[in-house]
Amino acid sequence: MSKPILIVSTHPGAGLTSTVLGLYHALDRQGSKVAFHKPILQLNNEHDTQDYSEILLSKHCRAAQDPSLRIHPERVQKAIDKDKLDELMEEIIDNFNNAKGDADIVIMEGLLENASTPYAHDVNKRIARALSADVILLSSARVPNLQRLENRLEYAINQFGGREKEIVLGAIINHVDDENALTTEQIITSKIFGRQFQLFGAIPANKTLSAPRVIDLQKHLNANIVLEGEMHKRRVHEYVMFARTVPNAVHLLRPNYCIFSPCDRVDTLMAVTIAAKSGANLGCLILTGETNTSDTIMKLCRPLLEESKLPILHVAISSWKTGLAMEGFNRYIPDDDDERVQNTKEYFAEHIKSDWVDAYLKRQRQSAISPAAFRYGIVQRAIAAQKTIVLPEGNEPRTVVAASLCAARGMAKCILLANPEEVRHIAEQQGVSLGDNIEIIDPDTIRERYIPRLIELRKHKGMNETLARTQLEDNVMLATMMLEADVVDGLVSGAVHTTANTIRPPLQIIKTAEGAQVVSSVFFMCLPDQVLVYGDCAIIPNPSEDELAQIAIQSHDSAKAFGIEPRVAMISYSTGTSGSGADVEKVKTATEKVRQLRPDILVDGPLQYDAAAIESVGKKKAPDSPVAGRATVFIFPDLNTGNTTYKAVQRSANAISMGPVLQGMRKPVNDLSRGALVDDIVYTIAITAVQAAQNDAKQTQTPHNP
């Protein structure tokens, strides 16, 4: 299983690309199977069309070359504007899965906040959350004091949930021992670093690594080449303007210096020629302005300049404008500068630790499944299932939009039971298209065909033709008969109908699954950081001890079936033996019944909600509990408690609640809250499709008696 590590810089200018390159090389030469992936492209400004960092790293690291696996920042902004960032995170998960290959570790470069990506910090957090990625922070030692660096790191750690989340592994500090920067000794003695937050590297400043070639300057300034010389080889460490007389500026004629001078400064040209001939090894000379250089002096100097191989460029703008143009020069490493790439990755790798990798690969962080990963998993499984779901509320606007979205993403074929003209009118009003994966069936055209079968199924209850025709006027009953006849694979209703109206026909016709003693429900609660399972919040008003135990067992199995590691908390107003009363005793007895019936289930109760959900509270109230503070499945003692809690969490935490998902039915039928959002309906349809596929798998595995 590939482990993603997101490298996040605390601020621009810390050397993010060089650090990613160095970390990759350090892990690669240590023997780890490592890959690089950049989820979202980084553009320096609105005029940029390329992410130079991504081009470089993809060329010099093991990376997927498919450009569709990188997302343009404009798409991120649009997703934010339309409140569709969660959907984009699902695409990021898909891209990551396609890019990771067989790597043990995938290093990802996080976004830097600038004018093009003002959302960088929030998106970095969402990416880390969606991919369950670990984070390594990058910061610079160019700060006034150690406390400033510690505050900067602590703030970044808190951005990812704080130390207790164990998401941030540690930090790499760049530009150490530079002028006006912290020293290595100061950094390694900082109390911020320890076992839970490691110092992975302190990189001493090295100005030669950031020195561009003359050819890089020529491309940036779009300069004319007067003499090519060693422009592909020579590097520039400093830039100076020859604005004074030669005697007052001759001290600037130093190795690797770039000299800017107006074209008509004959004295400068001659001084540079003499310096070059004497072995000063200047970086280059850049002549500025529209005035032509003296042909006589240039003819005199050219042989000496050619012999010294000094590059000379010309830009037809003033020295002042050239200086302004240089302010926008980004000292990124060009992807074709192999020498600089090699020197940079070797230098950074020498100062980055790699002895932590073996232990890291064995480390299992207790991480909850992220909402984006949960939704992505459901969507992918629904797409693979290719099931048909009937929606009896076919003319309800939210349902029409949800069906359109499901069909467009290939999650299911949706059958809308409604007047076709009415549905098309609603779709037009809602601005959605009804593609090939949507079928609209007028209920009036199919009711008659299900009358005989309904009579057969319910004749013991006095069903006759008249009653059957009347009951089939209800689209939920009609949809249920379609499900019973295997015309469809699942049923979703409830955006208009009550829970009772939605589940009554399936209970009469579909009935419970083999071995199921009750029909209950769960909600998959997609909170910002994790997905929890709440049961039962919709079906059984006041469950008995046995029914509560069955709800817990069914909810445990539902959680496991959908990729959530189940740790079941039986919720009460009391934790352990702190309280008493009939309600507490019911929860306590139900907990024991779960343990007896299913010893494989990790369950504890009674637990108060905070003791079940919050680690610090759980340690205080139930220190010996294997569930307290870590629960993922919450079983409420009655419908009143469960329904109230789920609605409170849904609305106050802005959570997506998928469900109620019914448990214990022979075929998948799922209810919706009448306050359901379009996203709630979309994912409930997907869950229903997955349940249908799971039913198929169970039937395949179950041996049939001849």
Phi, psi and omega per residue, in radians:
M1 nan 2.202 -3.116
S2 -1.277 2.360 3.095
K3 -1.800 2.070 3.119
P4 -1.498 2.362 3.036
I5 -2.129 2.109 3.140
L6 -1.703 2.147 3.097
I7 -1.638 2.070 -3.057
V8 -2.119 2.193 3.110
S9 -1.527 2.410 -3.139
T10 -1.272 -0.294 -3.129
H11 -2.898 2.767 3.091
P12 -1.132 2.692 3.058
G13 1.484 0.146 -3.120
A14 -1.504 -0.157 3.138
G15 1.621 0.810 -3.022
L16 -1.111 -0.860 -3.081
T17 -1.099 -0.760 3.121
S18 -1.087 -0.663 -3.138
T19 -1.182 -0.758 3.098
V20 -1.074 -0.759 3.115
L21 -1.062 -0.762 -3.134
G22 -1.193 -0.731 3.123
L23 -1.119 -0.752 3.095
Y24 -0.997 -0.825 -3.092
H25 -1.157 -0.673 3.139
A26 -1.083 -0.744 -3.133
L27 -1.295 -0.646 -3.102
D28 -1.148 -0.817 -3.102
R29 -1.295 -0.311 3.063
Q30 -1.338 -0.267 3.071
G31 1.945 0.009 3.122
S32 -1.301 2.569 3.039
K33 -1.524 1.789 -2.952
V34 -2.147 2.580 3.124
A35 -2.367 2.868 3.112
F36 -2.060 2.490 3.064
H37 -2.615 2.396 3.074
K38 -2.067 1.899 -3.042
P39 -1.120 -0.730 -3.073
I40 -2.248 2.319 3.142
L41 -1.192 2.610 3.128
Q42 -1.984 2.044 3.052
L43 -1.866 2.352 -3.076
N44 -1.241 -0.546 3.098
N45 -2.711 3.084 -3.037
E46 -1.203 -0.275 -3.138
H47 -1.565 -0.255 3.139
D48 -1.232 2.503 3.072
T49 -2.045 -0.117 -3.094
Q50 -2.274 2.612 2.983
D51 -1.722 1.739 -3.041
Y52 -1.133 -0.598 3.116
S53 -1.112 -0.786 -3.119
E54 -1.127 -0.685 3.114
I55 -1.078 -0.810 -3.132
L56 -1.087 -0.896 -3.046
L57 -1.188 -0.620 3.105
S58 -1.164 -0.548 -3.139
K59 -1.328 -0.662 -3.010
H60 -1.802 0.000 3.060
C61 -2.182 2.891 3.096
R62 -1.343 1.914 -3.041
A63 -2.550 2.639 3.052
A64 -1.178 2.366 -3.078
Q65 -1.632 -0.046 -3.123
D66 -1.231 1.974 -3.093
P67 -1.129 -0.346 -3.129
S68 -1.230 -0.192 -3.128
L69 -1.495 -0.004 3.065
R70 -1.990 2.392 -3.057
I71 -1.769 2.325 3.129
H72 -1.289 2.436 -3.105
P73 -1.042 -0.451 3.108
E74 -1.098 -0.617 3.110
R75 -1.187 -0.606 3.104
V76 -1.116 -0.791 3.138
Q77 -1.064 -0.723 3.112
K78 -1.124 -0.694 3.116
A79 -1.113 -0.683 3.100
I80 -1.145 -0.782 -3.127
D81 -1.066 -0.609 -3.103
K82 -1.694 0.142 -3.120
D83 0.987 0.744 -3.119
K84 -2.068 0.432 -3.096
L85 -1.147 -0.587 3.115
D86 -1.078 -0.710 3.125
E87 -1.144 -0.649 3.108
L88 -1.145 -0.609 3.110
M89 -1.100 -0.584 3.075
E90 -1.102 -0.676 3.098
E91 -1.166 -0.652 3.115
I92 -1.108 -0.699 3.077
I93 -1.086 -0.767 3.140
D94 -1.095 -0.767 3.118
N95 -1.090 -0.742 3.126
F96 -1.064 -0.799 -3.129
N97 -1.077 -0.579 3.115
N98 -1.383 -0.376 -3.066
A99 -1.675 -0.405 -2.955
K100 -1.242 -0.454 -3.108
G101 1.031 -2.371 -3.131
D102 -1.844 0.378 -3.084
A103 -1.185 2.529 3.017
D104 -1.355 -0.673 -3.137
I105 -2.253 2.319 3.055
V106 -2.010 2.017 3.123
I107 -1.558 2.244 -3.130
M108 -2.083 2.449 3.100
E109 -1.641 2.133 3.125
G110 -1.325 2.955 3.134
L111 -1.416 2.587 2.987
L112 -1.776 2.460 3.139
E113 -1.374 2.155 3.021
N114 -2.610 -2.962 -3.077
A115 -1.088 -0.517 -3.131
S116 -1.463 -0.418 -3.111
T117 -2.309 1.157 3.137
P118 -1.187 -0.204 -3.101
Y119 -1.656 0.169 -2.939
A120 -0.945 -0.847 -3.061
H121 -1.050 -0.801 -3.109
D122 -1.157 -0.718 -3.118
V123 -1.200 -0.663 3.063
N124 -1.010 -0.756 3.115
K125 -1.090 -0.748 -3.113
R126 -1.169 -0.656 3.102
I127 -1.133 -0.794 3.120
A128 -1.049 -0.725 -3.140
R129 -1.178 -0.785 -3.082
A130 -1.111 -0.688 -3.075
L131 -1.672 0.047 -3.022
S132 0.880 0.754 -3.092
A133 -1.463 2.580 2.934
D134 -1.466 2.785 -3.052
V135 -2.181 2.364 2.934
I136 -2.044 2.193 -3.122
L137 -1.508 2.570 3.008
L138 -2.079 2.325 3.076
S139 -2.509 2.992 -3.093
S140 -1.949 2.544 3.107
A141 -1.420 -0.013 -3.141
R142 -1.419 1.248 3.120
V143 -2.358 2.763 -3.070
P144 -1.087 -0.609 -3.085
N145 -2.722 2.970 -3.090
L146 -1.126 -0.624 -3.117
Q147 -1.088 -0.639 3.118
R148 -1.103 -0.710 3.099
L149 -1.153 -0.762 -3.136
E150 -1.093 -0.721 3.117
N151 -1.109 -0.697 -3.139
R152 -1.119 -0.754 3.131
L153 -1.203 -0.741 -3.133
E154 -1.085 -0.696 3.103
Y155 -1.080 -0.779 -3.139
A156 -1.127 -0.672 3.096
I157 -1.064 -0.775 -3.136
N158 -1.143 -0.493 3.087
Q159 -1.081 -0.480 -3.138
F160 -1.789 0.386 3.015
G161 1.763 0.030 3.109
G162 1.533 3.013 -3.076
R163 -1.120 -0.587 -3.065
E164 -1.135 -0.370 3.123
K165 -1.313 -0.350 3.112
E166 1.006 0.549 3.107
I167 -1.512 -0.718 -3.105
V168 -1.498 2.005 -3.083
L169 -1.333 -0.662 -3.078
G170 2.961 -2.753 -3.039
A171 -2.495 2.720 2.950
I172 -2.059 2.278 -3.115
I173 -1.939 2.154 -3.108
N174 -1.768 2.912 3.063
H175 1.102 0.551 3.137
V176 -1.269 2.611 3.093
D177 1.126 0.290 3.086
D178 -1.443 2.966 3.062
E179 -1.082 2.318 -3.102
N180 1.027 0.617 3.125
A181 -2.280 2.868 3.100
L182 -1.221 2.681 3.115
T183 -1.603 2.878 3.086
T184 -1.039 -0.736 -3.120
E185 -1.072 -0.721 3.117
Q186 -1.092 -0.737 -3.051
I187 -1.224 -0.780 -3.070
I188 -1.236 -0.294 3.105
T189 -1.640 0.023 -3.133
S190 -1.146 2.388 -3.124
K191 -1.313 -0.152 -3.139
I192 -1.230 -0.420 -3.103
F193 -1.617 2.463 -3.136
G194 -2.951 -2.690 -3.101
R195 -1.194 -0.673 -3.076
Q196 -1.486 -0.334 3.132
F197 -2.442 1.721 -2.976
Q198 -1.589 2.714 2.936
L199 -1.637 1.886 -3.085
F200 -1.503 -0.288 3.126
G201 3.137 2.488 3.002
A202 -2.094 1.901 -2.990
I203 -1.681 1.951 3.103
P204 -1.099 2.521 3.117
A205 -1.065 2.473 3.138
N206 -2.593 1.679 -3.031
K207 -1.136 -0.459 -3.113
T208 -1.140 -0.465 -3.129
L209 -1.217 -0.425 -3.119
S210 -1.699 0.129 -3.095
A211 -1.345 2.064 3.121
P212 -1.384 2.826 2.998
R213 -1.375 2.801 3.087
V214 -1.085 -0.615 3.128
I215 -1.067 -0.545 3.108
D216 -1.197 -0.675 3.064
L217 -1.137 -0.738 -3.123
Q218 -1.042 -0.717 3.130
K219 -1.200 -0.715 -3.116
H220 -1.122 -0.762 -3.094
L221 -1.523 -0.115 -3.054
N222 0.926 0.784 -3.031
A223 -1.454 2.634 3.024
N224 -1.372 2.520 -3.129
I225 -1.635 1.987 3.080
V226 -1.468 -0.894 3.023
L227 -2.330 2.190 -3.077
E228 -1.248 -0.797 3.139
G229 0.890 -2.434 -3.141
E230 -1.741 0.825 -3.051
M231 -1.194 -0.371 3.100
H232 -1.487 -0.166 -3.038
K233 -2.021 -0.732 -3.059
R234 -1.239 2.536 -3.108
R235 -2.069 2.687 -3.076
V236 -1.961 2.155 3.111
H237 -1.741 -0.561 -3.114
E238 -2.457 2.743 3.126
Y239 -2.135 2.276 3.128
V240 -2.357 2.594 3.093
M241 -1.842 2.132 3.094
F242 -1.421 1.472 -3.113
A243 -1.791 -0.256 -3.126
R244 -1.792 3.068 3.078
T245 -1.168 2.755 -3.061
V246 -0.984 -0.802 -3.126
P247 -1.021 -0.518 -3.123
N248 -1.559 -0.093 -3.099
A249 -2.198 -0.004 -3.058
V250 -1.084 -0.428 3.133
H251 -1.186 -0.199 3.132
L252 -1.518 -0.087 -3.133
L253 -1.450 1.343 -3.036
R254 -2.057 2.842 3.105
P255 -1.009 2.420 3.062
N256 1.154 0.296 3.047
Y257 -1.583 2.418 3.019
C258 -1.669 2.124 -3.095
I259 -1.779 2.127 3.014
F260 -1.734 2.323 -3.140
S261 -2.685 2.485 3.053
P262 -1.043 2.599 -3.088
C263 -1.023 -0.573 -3.031
D264 -1.519 0.103 3.098
R265 -1.481 1.486 -3.132
V266 -1.080 -0.640 -3.120
D267 -1.117 -0.620 3.102
T268 -1.156 -0.792 -3.127
L269 -1.034 -0.740 -3.124
M270 -1.217 -0.683 3.129
A271 -1.139 -0.716 3.119
V272 -1.130 -0.690 3.133
T273 -1.084 -0.794 -3.140
I274 -1.113 -0.758 -3.137
A275 -1.100 -0.734 -3.136
A276 -1.133 -0.745 -3.128
K277 -1.153 -0.543 -3.112
S278 -1.454 0.060 3.040
G279 1.606 0.394 -3.135
A280 -1.187 -0.350 3.097
N281 0.967 0.876 3.088
L282 -1.059 2.789 3.084
G283 -1.271 -0.993 3.129
C284 -3.009 2.928 3.018
L285 -2.068 2.247 3.095
I286 -2.059 1.997 3.120
L287 -1.532 2.373 -3.054
T288 -2.090 2.720 3.059
G289 1.728 2.927 -3.084
E290 -1.576 -0.226 3.129
T291 -1.196 2.404 -3.140
N292 -1.331 2.483 3.037
T293 -1.235 2.530 -3.133
S294 -1.005 2.093 3.140
D295 -1.076 -0.617 -3.102
T296 -1.147 -0.824 -3.125
I297 -1.199 -0.682 3.140
M298 -1.134 -0.670 3.111
K299 -1.121 -0.619 3.134
L300 -1.226 -0.680 -3.050
C301 -1.479 -0.451 -2.972
R302 -0.946 -0.828 -3.112
P303 -1.018 -0.691 3.140
L304 -1.228 -0.661 3.130
L305 -1.183 -0.707 3.130
E306 -1.148 -0.653 3.128
E307 -1.156 -0.642 3.140
S308 -1.447 -0.145 3.106
K309 1.059 0.546 3.118
L310 -1.362 2.169 3.077
P311 -1.256 2.381 3.062
I312 -2.223 2.235 -3.129
L313 -2.086 2.848 3.091
H314 -2.411 2.288 3.023
V315 -2.114 2.312 -3.028
A316 -1.499 0.741 3.045
I317 -2.308 2.901 -3.079
S318 -1.197 2.849 3.112
S319 -1.057 -0.661 -3.130
W320 -1.118 -0.786 3.127
K321 -1.193 -0.565 3.082
T322 -1.124 -0.709 3.093
G323 -1.063 -0.716 3.098
L324 -1.119 -0.705 3.131
A325 -1.105 -0.596 3.140
M326 -1.225 -0.419 3.106
E327 -1.108 -0.479 3.131
G328 -1.591 0.160 -3.120
F329 -1.342 2.014 3.136
N330 -1.544 2.098 -3.076
R331 -1.464 0.661 3.040
Y332 -1.130 2.768 3.136
I333 -1.481 2.024 3.093
P334 -1.077 2.529 -3.041
D335 -1.198 -0.284 3.132
D336 -1.685 0.045 3.129
D337 -1.554 1.314 -3.033
D338 -1.056 -0.652 -3.129
E339 -1.085 -0.800 -3.116
R340 -1.199 -0.675 3.090
V341 -1.061 -0.822 -3.113
Q342 -1.094 -0.797 -3.138
N343 -1.115 -0.703 -3.112
T344 -1.156 -0.851 -3.073
K345 -1.179 -0.610 3.103
E346 -1.178 -0.765 -3.099
Y347 -1.126 -0.839 -3.130
F348 -1.165 -0.700 -3.132
A349 -1.095 -0.593 3.121
E350 -1.099 -0.483 -3.058
H351 -1.866 0.127 3.103
I352 -1.960 2.264 -3.134
K353 -1.213 2.586 3.034
S354 -2.328 0.069 -3.093
D355 -1.325 -0.067 -3.131
W356 -1.580 -0.166 -2.934
V357 -1.150 -0.794 -3.093
D358 -1.019 -0.802 3.122
A359 -1.148 -0.620 -3.131
Y360 -1.142 -0.727 -3.125
L361 -1.148 -0.477 3.108
K362 -1.481 -0.299 -3.045
R363 -1.232 2.340 3.076
Q364 -1.981 1.765 3.100
R365 -1.305 2.356 3.116
Q366 -1.315 1.451 -3.074
S367 -1.961 2.351 3.095
A368 -1.386 2.658 3.091
I369 -1.145 2.331 -3.116
S370 -1.346 2.683 3.102
P371 -0.990 -0.734 -3.130
A372 -1.115 -0.738 3.127
A373 -1.157 -0.660 3.118
F374 -1.116 -0.855 3.140
R375 -1.110 -0.730 3.137
Y376 -1.038 -0.784 3.133
G377 -1.059 -0.740 3.125
I378 -1.122 -0.804 -3.110
V379 -1.075 -0.789 -3.117
Q380 -1.117 -0.691 3.128
R381 -1.229 -0.602 3.090
A382 -1.169 -0.740 3.115
I383 -1.069 -0.739 3.136
A384 -1.163 -0.557 -3.064
A385 -1.250 -0.641 -3.131
Q386 0.911 1.004 -3.128
K387 -1.770 2.860 3.124
T388 -1.912 2.180 -3.094
I389 -2.059 2.279 3.133
V390 -1.673 2.400 -3.134
L391 -2.109 1.721 -3.063
P392 -1.161 -0.330 3.109
E393 -1.655 0.982 -2.953
G394 -1.184 -0.278 3.138
N395 -1.867 0.261 3.116
E396 -1.528 2.194 -2.989
P397 -0.953 -0.788 3.135
R398 -1.074 -0.678 -3.130
T399 -1.163 -0.694 3.116
V400 -1.099 -0.783 3.131
V401 -1.111 -0.779 -3.130
A402 -1.091 -0.737 3.119
A403 -1.085 -0.700 3.117
S404 -1.088 -0.761 3.134
L405 -1.135 -0.761 3.122
C406 -1.076 -0.763 -3.126
A407 -1.140 -0.725 -3.113
A408 -1.115 -0.602 -3.117
R409 -1.588 0.005 3.104
G410 1.261 0.410 -3.061
M411 -1.367 -0.481 3.141
A412 -3.008 2.724 2.916
K413 -1.519 2.178 -3.075
C414 -1.873 2.272 3.043
I415 -1.835 2.075 3.108
L416 -1.714 2.111 3.089
L417 -1.578 1.817 -3.125
A418 -3.092 2.982 3.063
N419 -1.159 2.129 -3.053
P420 -0.969 -0.741 -3.128
E421 -1.109 -0.696 3.133
E422 -1.124 -0.728 3.141
V423 -1.129 -0.761 3.138
R424 -1.111 -0.644 3.105
H425 -1.135 -0.740 3.117
I426 -1.118 -0.741 3.136
A427 -1.063 -0.722 3.115
E428 -1.116 -0.728 3.120
Q429 -1.112 -0.657 -3.097
Q430 -1.463 -0.118 3.105
G431 1.278 0.545 3.127
V432 -2.104 2.750 3.118
S433 -1.832 2.645 3.126
L434 -1.907 1.744 -3.037
G435 -1.476 -2.890 -3.064
D436 -1.139 -0.440 -3.074
N437 -1.484 0.200 3.103
I438 -2.104 2.297 3.062
E439 -2.109 2.264 3.114
I440 -1.864 2.134 -3.119
I441 -2.070 2.200 3.055
D442 -1.319 2.054 -3.085
P443 -0.962 -0.549 -3.104
D444 -1.105 -0.393 -3.067
T445 -1.518 -0.159 -3.050
I446 -2.230 -0.119 -3.035
R447 -1.041 -0.757 -3.009
E448 -1.025 -0.575 -3.051
R449 -1.210 -0.311 -3.098
Y450 -1.742 -0.023 -3.121
I451 -1.110 -0.859 -3.105
P452 -1.029 -0.726 -3.105
R453 -1.201 -0.645 3.111
L454 -1.149 -0.688 3.092
I455 -1.079 -0.768 -3.128
E456 -1.070 -0.762 -3.075
L457 -1.250 -0.501 -3.012
R458 -2.104 0.322 -3.098
K459 -1.138 -0.486 3.115
H460 -1.221 -0.235 3.072
K461 -1.804 0.254 3.087
G462 1.461 0.350 -3.115
M463 -1.220 2.353 3.054
N464 -2.325 -3.133 -3.050
E465 -1.072 -0.734 -3.117
T466 -1.124 -0.812 3.126
L467 -1.126 -0.706 -3.134
A468 -1.088 -0.771 3.133
R469 -1.090 -0.686 3.135
T470 -1.165 -0.786 -3.114
Q471 -1.176 -0.539 3.131
L472 -1.324 -0.114 2.975
E473 -1.158 -0.398 3.076
D474 -1.411 2.066 -3.085
N475 -1.096 -0.474 3.105
V476 -1.183 -0.734 3.083
M477 -1.125 -0.712 3.118
L478 -1.089 -0.780 3.120
A479 -1.112 -0.631 3.118
T480 -1.123 -0.694 3.106
M481 -1.164 -0.613 3.068
M482 -1.123 -0.687 3.106
L483 -1.167 -0.737 -3.136
E484 -1.102 -0.573 -3.110
A485 -1.513 0.064 -3.120
D486 1.111 0.398 3.014
V487 -1.273 -0.565 3.075
V488 -2.216 2.901 -3.098
D489 -1.774 -0.289 -3.107
G490 -2.879 2.898 -3.061
L491 -2.347 2.351 3.069
V492 -2.285 2.217 3.141
S493 -2.630 3.000 3.048
G494 2.156 -0.130 3.104
A495 -1.147 -0.466 3.098
V496 -2.071 -0.750 -3.081
H497 -1.335 2.667 3.026
T498 -1.274 2.882 3.088
T499 -1.020 -0.736 -3.137
A500 -1.059 -0.765 -3.137
N501 -1.178 -0.512 -3.121
T502 -1.345 -0.715 -3.005
I503 -1.674 -0.262 -3.113
R504 -1.054 -0.920 3.130
P505 -1.024 -0.792 3.100
P506 -1.070 -0.652 3.106
L507 -1.123 -0.589 3.136
Q508 -1.330 -0.645 -2.969
I509 -1.809 -0.858 -3.056
I510 -1.397 -0.751 3.112
K511 1.207 3.132 -3.036
T512 -1.428 2.769 3.107
A513 -1.261 2.787 3.122
E514 -1.058 2.234 3.127
G515 1.552 -0.212 -3.139
A516 -1.430 2.246 -3.134
Q517 -1.642 -0.380 3.112
V518 -2.470 2.850 2.918
V519 -1.895 2.116 -3.133
S520 -2.246 -2.939 -3.100
S521 -2.580 2.780 2.972
V522 -2.355 2.725 2.899
F523 -1.933 2.357 2.936
F524 -1.578 1.901 -3.052
M525 -1.655 1.873 -3.129
C526 -1.546 1.625 3.095
L527 -1.468 2.980 -3.094
P528 -0.961 -0.665 -3.022
D529 -1.901 -0.247 -3.048
Q530 -2.802 2.985 3.088
V531 -2.013 2.196 3.109
L532 -1.982 2.789 3.112
V533 -1.995 2.192 3.112
Y534 -1.979 2.242 3.064
G535 -2.580 2.651 -0.294
D536 -1.704 2.254 -3.050
C537 -1.993 0.212 -3.026
A538 -2.551 -0.373 -2.915
I539 -1.959 -1.087 -2.978
I540 -1.647 1.986 -3.029
P541 -1.088 -0.892 -3.068
N542 -2.417 1.397 -3.016
P543 -1.149 2.539 3.029
S544 -1.302 3.099 3.109
E545 -1.036 -0.766 -3.133
D546 -1.158 -0.731 3.139
E547 -1.156 -0.663 3.127
L548 -1.129 -0.682 3.091
A549 -1.124 -0.706 3.120
Q550 -1.162 -0.671 3.083
I551 -1.053 -0.752 3.141
A552 -1.099 -0.757 -3.129
I553 -1.141 -0.811 3.140
Q554 -1.102 -0.710 -3.121
S555 -1.181 -0.689 3.052
H556 -0.996 -0.822 -3.095
D557 -1.188 -0.625 3.093
S558 -1.133 -0.763 3.122
A559 -1.034 -0.831 -3.111
K560 -1.112 -0.683 -3.123
A561 -1.121 -0.461 -3.116
F562 -1.865 0.391 2.959
G563 1.446 0.240 3.108
I564 -1.758 2.201 3.119
E565 -1.204 1.964 -2.994
P566 -1.432 2.152 2.963
R567 -2.261 1.900 -2.874
V568 -1.640 2.173 3.074
A569 -1.926 2.160 3.073
M570 -1.571 1.892 -2.943
I571 -1.456 2.427 3.091
S572 -2.628 3.068 3.058
Y573 -1.444 0.022 -3.119
S574 -2.301 2.545 3.057
T575 -1.866 2.207 3.115
G576 1.056 -2.171 -3.091
T577 -1.825 0.297 -3.070
S578 -1.267 -0.347 -3.140
G579 -2.377 2.980 -3.140
S580 -2.479 2.973 -3.129
G581 2.319 2.893 -3.063
A582 -1.066 -0.719 -3.113
D583 -1.145 -0.682 3.118
V584 -1.171 -0.748 -3.133
E585 -1.095 -0.636 3.115
K586 -1.077 -0.770 3.141
V587 -1.151 -0.724 -3.133
K588 -1.090 -0.795 -3.137
T589 -1.143 -0.728 3.132
A590 -1.078 -0.651 3.117
T591 -1.094 -0.760 3.127
E592 -1.133 -0.649 3.128
K593 -1.131 -0.675 3.098
V594 -1.075 -0.771 -3.129
R595 -1.105 -0.646 -3.141
Q596 -1.239 -0.771 -3.073
L597 -1.306 -0.633 -3.087
R598 -2.397 1.465 -3.132
P599 -1.085 -0.294 -3.124
D600 -1.342 -0.225 -3.057
I601 -1.500 2.286 3.048
L602 -1.465 1.840 -3.020
V603 -2.431 2.592 3.045
D604 -2.656 2.644 3.120
G605 3.003 2.837 0.018
P606 -1.312 2.541 3.083
L607 -2.339 2.394 2.986
Q608 -1.253 2.745 -3.039
Y609 -1.031 -0.780 -3.103
D610 -1.167 -0.596 3.105
A611 -1.198 -0.543 3.126
A612 -1.364 -0.596 -2.961
A613 -1.711 -0.567 -3.008
I614 -1.852 2.123 -3.028
E615 -1.035 -0.779 -3.096
S616 -1.123 -0.657 3.124
V617 -1.246 -0.738 3.134
G618 -1.035 -0.677 3.126
K619 -1.134 -0.573 -3.135
K620 -1.380 -0.791 -3.021
K621 -1.500 -0.526 -3.126
A622 -2.512 1.209 -3.019
P623 -1.083 -0.441 -3.098
D624 -1.704 0.060 -3.080
S625 -1.371 2.346 3.084
P626 -1.367 -0.106 -3.058
V627 -1.986 -0.645 -3.026
A628 -0.924 2.301 3.140
G629 1.395 -0.123 -3.073
R630 -2.312 0.218 -3.040
A631 -1.130 2.488 3.036
T632 -2.070 -0.321 3.115
V633 -2.110 2.105 -3.087
F634 -1.960 2.072 -3.133
I635 -1.859 2.028 -3.072
F636 -1.559 2.597 -3.012
P637 -1.237 -0.378 3.140
D638 -2.776 2.973 -3.084
L639 -1.152 -0.643 -3.138
N640 -1.009 -0.849 -3.135
T641 -1.166 -0.821 -3.069
G642 -1.128 -0.828 -3.089
N643 -1.163 -0.714 3.118
T644 -1.110 -0.758 -3.107
T645 -1.147 -0.798 -3.082
Y646 -1.123 -0.690 3.134
K647 -1.195 -0.674 3.125
A648 -1.105 -0.781 -3.137
V649 -1.185 -0.757 -3.120
Q650 -1.001 -0.818 -3.049
R651 -1.409 -0.711 -3.063
S652 -1.369 -0.530 -3.127
A653 -1.735 0.060 -3.129
N654 0.945 0.783 -3.085
A655 -1.641 2.595 2.970
I656 -1.512 2.181 3.113
S657 -1.899 2.071 3.127
M658 -1.684 2.013 3.138
G659 2.435 -2.931 0.109
P660 -1.221 2.321 3.070
V661 -1.624 2.085 -3.066
L662 -1.366 2.487 -3.133
Q663 -2.122 2.437 3.073
G664 1.688 0.028 3.102
M665 -1.478 2.640 3.135
R666 -1.206 -0.579 3.062
K667 -2.297 2.673 -3.009
P668 -1.234 2.104 3.033
V669 -2.282 2.262 -3.131
N670 -2.297 2.476 -3.087
D671 -1.692 2.723 3.038
L672 -2.101 2.636 2.942
S673 -1.271 2.503 3.113
R674 -1.169 -0.259 3.037
G675 -1.682 0.278 -3.056
A676 -1.051 2.456 3.022
L677 -1.513 2.916 -3.135
V678 -1.005 -0.765 3.125
D679 -1.057 -0.671 3.104
D680 -1.021 -0.743 -3.108
I681 -1.205 -0.749 -3.131
V682 -0.976 -0.874 -3.056
Y683 -1.316 -0.455 3.047
T684 -1.197 -0.658 3.043
I685 -1.069 -0.770 3.141
A686 -1.109 -0.762 3.111
I687 -1.042 -0.726 -3.141
T688 -1.093 -0.698 3.100
A689 -1.119 -0.707 3.127
V690 -1.154 -0.742 3.105
Q691 -1.040 -0.679 3.126
A692 -1.102 -0.714 3.104
A693 -1.156 -0.668 3.100
Q694 -1.130 -0.669 3.082
N695 -1.081 -0.734 3.109
D696 -1.048 -0.735 -3.120
A697 -1.133 -0.714 3.131
K698 -1.108 -0.741 -3.130
Q699 -1.142 -0.593 3.115
T700 -1.189 -0.632 -3.109
Q701 -1.391 -0.411 -3.078
T702 -1.378 2.099 3.136
P703 -1.207 2.438 3.132
H704 -1.764 2.351 3.089
N705 -1.331 2.333 3.127
P706 -1.188 nan nan
